[in-house]
Amino acid sequence: MLQIKILTIGKTRELFFQEAEKVFLTRLKKFVQIEIRYLIGEKISPSKTSTQILQQEGERILRELNEQFFNIALDVKGKELDSNEFAEFLGKNLNQGRKICFVLGGPLGLSPEVLKKCEFSLSLSKLTFTHELARIVLLEQIYRGFQILGGTKYHKD
């Protein structure tokens, strides 16, 4: 079966985001084996620099990355795709038998080491989202991608 993993820093705290995650995970189970792996984030405090925080979170992510997966960093500087392009990208990689892992950082993003380890960088938007909202946007776009590939009426051009 097709497989997608989402590695993400920090748990989903807000109930409405938790509910949205559940909705999309349930919908996606019809198409793909999908899991979200939540990793512990570092607290932002005056005693740690941004570089130290990114390094510590990056080490956690790097321990979880698997070379059997096509690792995609979500990064503001990544390539922007519209929904049809994203669906094509998703379908092409899954049809090649590739397992996909999306990597989302915490509030400070991803460390340079994680960005180097990922084979592709994707930007969800030029807008800035909380990392919790970014997970929902990603899940919805994955679901939309499967709907586009299936030719359903979910996506309106």
C-alpha positions, 0 to 999 in steps of 0.5 A, a space after each residue: 500500500 502507498 505510504 506517507 509519513 509526516 514528521 513534525 515538531 510539536 504536538 497539536 494542542 488546539 482541539 479544533 486542529 486535532 479534530 481537523 487532523 482526525 477528519 483528514 487522516 480518516 479520509 486519507 486512510 482510503 487511499 494511503 497508509 498515513 501517519 503523523 509522528 510528533 517529535 518534541 520541540 524545544 521551548 523558545 527561551 532567552 537561555 537558548 539561541 535560535 541556532 541551538 533550538 534548530 540544532 536540537 530539533 534537527 537532531 531529533 528529526 535526523 534520527 527519524 529520517 529514513 532513506 527508504 522515503 522520499 523526504 520533503 522539507 516544508 520550508 518557506 523558501 521551497 518550491 510553490 506548487 498549485 493544487 494540480 501540480 501538487 497532485 501530479 507531484 504526489 501521484 508521480 512519486 507514489 506511482 514510482 513506489 516511493 514512500 513519502 515523508 513530509 518534514 515540518 519544523 517548529 516555530 523556527 522552521 528546520 535546521 540547515 542539516 535537515 534541509 540538506 538531508 531532504 531531497 525536495 523543499 516545498 512551500 505551502 504558501 508565501 504566507 506564514 502559518 503556525 506549524 499546527 495550521 501548516 499540518 492541516 493545510 498539508 493534510 488537506 492538500 494531500 487529500 485534495 491531491 488524491 481527489 484530483 488524481 481520482 477525478 472527483 468533484 472535490 477540487 473545482 478548477 
